[in-house]
Amino acid sequence: MVHIAIVDVHNKERGVTYVYESHSYWDKEKKQPRSHRRLIGRRDPETGEIVPTRRRKAKSEEPGPSDTGQDYKALWEQAVAEGRARDEEVVELRRRVASLEVENLRYRDKLDEVRRIVG
């Protein structure tokens, strides 16, 4: 049996109350209750309303990993590969920025030379 509840958790350090949707269930292996929490948003102290903490994407028609039984190891490998691709892109962009900075210095030198000749 799964129990669903809305849980308010106050962060004293930040002075913010976060609102979670909590799913409680019985773990048969560990023989004890467990729960999963999903952040819904922050509670507005003045109105008491729940304010989403981030933009939510509309649910797509495409099934997620749990719906298709997709292996989480495969998801991890995919995330690592995407991270490597982003790292390579960052390196390439930094190389291009350095190249453009050198080109910019050449143009500044030429501009300074023109200014000396003109004025």
C-alpha positions as a Markdown table, in Angstrom:
| # | Residue | x | y | z |
|---|---|---|---|---|
| 1 | Met | 0.0 | 0.0 | 0.0 |
| 2 | Val | 1.3 | 3.5 | -0.9 |
| 3 | His | 0.4 | 6.6 | 1.1 |
| 4 | Ile | 0.8 | 10.0 | -0.4 |
| 5 | Ala | 1.1 | 13.2 | 1.6 |
| 6 | Ile | 2.2 | 16.8 | 1.2 |
| 7 | Val | 5.1 | 17.6 | 3.6 |
| 8 | Asp | 6.4 | 21.0 | 4.5 |
| 9 | Val | 10.1 | 21.2 | 5.5 |
| 10 | His | 11.4 | 24.5 | 6.9 |
| 11 | Asn | 15.0 | 25.4 | 6.1 |
| 12 | Lys | 16.1 | 27.5 | 9.1 |
| 13 | Glu | 19.3 | 28.6 | 7.4 |
| 14 | Arg | 17.5 | 30.1 | 4.4 |
| 15 | Gly | 14.2 | 30.9 | 6.1 |
| 16 | Val | 12.3 | 29.1 | 3.4 |
| 17 | Thr | 9.7 | 26.4 | 3.6 |
| 18 | Tyr | 9.9 | 23.8 | 0.9 |
| 19 | Val | 6.9 | 21.6 | 0.0 |
| 20 | Tyr | 7.3 | 18.0 | -1.0 |
| 21 | Glu | 5.0 | 15.2 | -2.2 |
| 22 | Ser | 5.9 | 12.2 | -0.1 |
| 23 | His | 5.1 | 8.6 | -1.1 |
| 24 | Ser | 5.4 | 6.2 | 1.8 |
| 25 | Tyr | 5.6 | 2.4 | 1.2 |
| 26 | Trp | 6.7 | -0.8 | 2.9 |
| 27 | Asp | 10.2 | -2.1 | 1.9 |
| 28 | Lys | 9.8 | -5.9 | 1.9 |
| 29 | Glu | 13.5 | -6.5 | 1.7 |
| 30 | Lys | 14.5 | -4.3 | 4.6 |
| 31 | Lys | 11.2 | -4.9 | 6.4 |
| 32 | Gln | 10.7 | -1.2 | 7.3 |
| 33 | Pro | 8.8 | 1.8 | 6.0 |
| 34 | Arg | 10.4 | 3.9 | 3.3 |
| 35 | Ser | 9.4 | 7.0 | 1.5 |
| 36 | His | 10.2 | 8.9 | -1.7 |
| 37 | Arg | 9.9 | 12.7 | -1.8 |
| 38 | Arg | 9.5 | 14.9 | -4.8 |
| 39 | Leu | 10.0 | 18.7 | -4.6 |
| 40 | Ile | 6.9 | 20.6 | -5.5 |
| 41 | Gly | 8.0 | 24.1 | -4.7 |
| 42 | Arg | 8.3 | 26.7 | -1.9 |
| 43 | Arg | 5.5 | 27.9 | 0.3 |
| 44 | Asp | 4.9 | 31.7 | 0.1 |
| 45 | Pro | 5.1 | 33.0 | 3.7 |
| 46 | Glu | 2.5 | 35.7 | 3.1 |
| 47 | Thr | -0.2 | 33.9 | 1.1 |
| 48 | Gly | 0.6 | 30.3 | 2.1 |
| 49 | Glu | 0.4 | 29.3 | -1.6 |
| 50 | Ile | 2.9 | 26.8 | -3.2 |
| 51 | Val | 5.3 | 28.6 | -5.6 |
| 52 | Pro | 7.1 | 26.2 | -8.1 |
| 53 | Thr | 10.8 | 26.4 | -7.7 |
| 54 | Arg | 11.7 | 25.7 | -11.3 |
| 55 | Arg | 10.0 | 25.6 | -14.7 |
| 56 | Arg | 8.2 | 22.4 | -15.3 |
| 57 | Lys | 8.3 | 20.7 | -18.7 |
| 58 | Ala | 5.1 | 19.3 | -20.1 |
| 59 | Lys | 5.1 | 15.5 | -19.9 |
| 60 | Ser | 5.9 | 14.1 | -23.2 |
| 61 | Glu | 4.1 | 11.1 | -24.8 |
| 62 | Glu | 7.4 | 9.3 | -24.9 |
| 63 | Pro | 7.7 | 6.8 | -22.1 |
| 64 | Gly | 10.4 | 7.3 | -19.5 |
| 65 | Pro | 13.1 | 4.8 | -18.4 |
| 66 | Ser | 10.9 | 3.2 | -15.7 |
| 67 | Asp | 8.0 | 2.8 | -18.2 |
| 68 | Thr | 10.2 | 1.0 | -20.8 |
| 69 | Gly | 12.4 | -1.0 | -18.3 |
| 70 | Gln | 15.5 | 0.8 | -19.6 |
| 71 | Asp | 18.6 | 0.0 | -17.7 |
| 72 | Tyr | 19.9 | 2.8 | -15.5 |
| 73 | Lys | 23.4 | 1.8 | -16.3 |
| 74 | Ala | 22.7 | 2.6 | -19.9 |
| 75 | Leu | 21.4 | 6.0 | -18.8 |
| 76 | Trp | 24.5 | 6.6 | -16.8 |
| 77 | Glu | 26.7 | 5.7 | -19.8 |
| 78 | Gln | 24.7 | 8.0 | -21.9 |
| 79 | Ala | 25.1 | 10.9 | -19.4 |
| 80 | Val | 28.8 | 10.3 | -19.2 |
| 81 | Ala | 29.1 | 10.3 | -23.0 |
| 82 | Glu | 27.1 | 13.6 | -23.2 |
| 83 | Gly | 29.3 | 15.1 | -20.5 |
| 84 | Arg | 32.4 | 14.2 | -22.5 |
| 85 | Ala | 30.9 | 15.7 | -25.6 |
| 86 | Arg | 30.2 | 18.9 | -23.7 |
| 87 | Asp | 33.7 | 18.9 | -22.3 |
| 88 | Glu | 35.1 | 18.6 | -25.8 |
| 89 | Glu | 32.8 | 21.4 | -27.0 |
| 90 | Val | 34.0 | 23.7 | -24.1 |
| 91 | Val | 37.7 | 23.0 | -25.0 |
| 92 | Glu | 36.9 | 23.9 | -28.7 |
| 93 | Leu | 35.1 | 27.1 | -27.7 |
| 94 | Arg | 38.0 | 28.1 | -25.4 |
| 95 | Arg | 40.4 | 27.5 | -28.3 |
| 96 | Arg | 38.2 | 29.7 | -30.5 |
| 97 | Val | 38.0 | 32.4 | -27.9 |
| 98 | Ala | 41.8 | 32.4 | -27.6 |
| 99 | Ser | 42.1 | 32.7 | -31.3 |
| 100 | Leu | 39.7 | 35.6 | -31.5 |
| 101 | Glu | 41.5 | 37.4 | -28.7 |
| 102 | Val | 44.8 | 37.1 | -30.7 |
| 103 | Glu | 43.0 | 38.4 | -33.8 |
| 104 | Asn | 41.5 | 41.2 | -31.7 |
| 105 | Leu | 44.9 | 42.3 | -30.5 |
| 106 | Arg | 46.2 | 42.4 | -34.1 |
| 107 | Tyr | 43.3 | 44.6 | -35.1 |
| 108 | Arg | 43.9 | 46.9 | -32.1 |
| 109 | Asp | 47.6 | 47.2 | -33.1 |
| 110 | Lys | 46.6 | 48.1 | -36.6 |
| 111 | Leu | 44.1 | 50.6 | -35.3 |
| 112 | Asp | 46.7 | 52.2 | -33.0 |
| 113 | Glu | 49.0 | 52.4 | -36.1 |
| 114 | Val | 46.3 | 54.1 | -38.1 |
| 115 | Arg | 45.7 | 56.6 | -35.3 |
| 116 | Arg | 49.4 | 57.4 | -35.1 |
| 117 | Ile | 49.5 | 58.1 | -38.8 |
| 118 | Val | 46.2 | 60.1 | -38.9 |
| 119 | Gly | 46.6 | 62.1 | -35.7 |
